[in-house]
Amino acid sequence: MNILDAINAVKCLKRTGWMQLGVSDAETVAGHSFEAAILAMELAPIVGANPEKAAALALVHDLPEAVMGDIPKWTSSRMARNDKEAAMEIESNIVVKLILEFLEGETKEAKIAKLCDLLSTNIQAKRYMRIGYEVTRIEEETKKQIFNILEDAELKLLRKKVEPLIGF
């Protein structure tokens, strides 16, 4: 898949989990990735990580969905979801390299990008809840995952910055 087709796909692809919960105009995968990238760029310097790298990882983390679609958590937890294989279908060496780093989750920047992926979802859940959508399950699940990630010794300093963002 060429990079422009991948970009277009995520710009048009609505996030499935929101739609399954009745959100009529759900955010797109690209909108979610953009927010995660900005958050990653802001949080990275607090723990001495490269903000541009963290933002780049967050920006491309869902590009495999251009190939395989946005598979909801329930389904992906019960089947083999192969993001690495889907990433290899994208015709961009730099993008594939970034996606693989995100998926491996070993670098400080990848950990921040993952945190910001969840943080963006949690914040969006709160937005939807304020306008009447029942998405409490997603808000609670992401909050639990966020706090688990913040237990990582490299990311503990982020807790004071993240807690107000998730309304703790």
N, C-alpha and C positions, 0 to 999 in steps of 0.2 A: 504494500500500500504506500503510495507516495505521501510525503509529509503534508502536502496541501489537502489531500483527501482525509487524512487523519485529523488534521485541525478542523476541517469542516464538519466531520462526523461528531467530534466532541462539542463543537459549538451548537449543534442541533440536537444532540442526545440529552433528553431529560433524565434526571436521576430517578431510577426505578423505585427505590424505597419510598420516596416521597409520593410518587404517583400511586403506589399500592396503598398508601394511607389516606388517599383522597385529596391530595394537594392538587388543585386543578391546574395551576400554572407553576409547576415545579421548576426549580433551578436547573440549569444545564450542567453537564460535567465540566465544561470549560469555565463557567462562572464559579463553580466550586473550586476548581484548581487555581484560578486567579486569586481568589480570596486566601486560599492556603499558602500561595506563594508570597503574598504581601505579608501575611502573618509570620511566615518563616524568615523573611528578610528582617523584620522587626525584632524577632526573638533571638536570632542567631548570635548577634554580638554580645548578648548578656552572658553567654556561656563560652565565649571565645571561638565560636564557629564562624566560618566564612558565610556571610549573609547572601552573597550572590549565588553561591553553590547551593545553599539550603533552599533559596527561592527557586532556582532552576529545577531542583529535584521535585519540589512541591508542584511546580508548574506542569511538569510532564508525567507525574505519577499515575494519572488515569488514562494516558494515551493508549494503553493496551485495550481499553474499552472501545476505541475506534474500530478495532478488529473484531472483538468478541461481544460487544454490547455491555451494558451496565447490568451485571448479574447481581441480584439482590442477595443480602447476607444469608437468608434462609437457604437459598439454593447453593450458593458457593460453599457453605459449611457442610453440605452433603454430597458434593461432587468435586472432582479434581478441576480446579480453576487454574489454568496455566497462563499466568500473566507474562512469564518469561518467553514462552513460545509465541504469544501474541505480539509482544514487543519486537521480536525478531522479524516480524512481518512489516514493520515500519522501515521505510527506506531512508534512514538517517542514522549514521553511525554514532553521532554525538547524542542524539535522543535515546537510542537504544542503550548506550553506555550509562546515561543518567538513570533511565528506568531500572536497569539492572542494579545499580548502586542503591536506589531507593528500596527495591525489593529485598536486597540482601540485608539492609538495615543495620549495617555495622558501623558506618561512620557517624560522627556527631551530627553532621549535616543531614544525613538520612533519617536519623532519629528525630531531629527537629521537624523535618518535612512530614514524617508520619504523625507526630504530635499535632502539627498544624492541619493535616488532613482531618483528623478527628475533631480538632478545635473548630474548624470551619463548619463541619457537620453539626456540632453541638450548638454553635451560634445560630446557624440556620434553623435548627429545630426550635430554638427560643423565638426567632422571628415568626415562624409559622404558628407557634402556640399563642403568641400575642394577638394574632388575627383569627384565632378560633380553631385551628386544626389540632386534632388529637395525635400528636407525635411524641408524647411523653416517653414512650418506650425507647425511641432513638436517642432522645435527650439524655435519659438515664444511662443507657448502655455506653454512649460516647463519654459521658462524664467519668464513669468507672474506668474505661480504657485510658482516658487522659491521666487520671491519678496513678494508674499502674505505670504508665510511661514516665511520669514525673518521679518515680522511685529510683530511676536510673541515676547513678551517682553523677554522671556527666550533665544531667538536666535538672537536678534538684533546685538550682538557683532560679529556674524559670517559674517555680510554683507561685511566688508572690506576684508575678506579672500575669500568670494564667488564671489564677483564682478569680480575680475580678471579671475577667472576660467570660467566665462560665457562671457567674453569679453566685459564687460560693461565699 
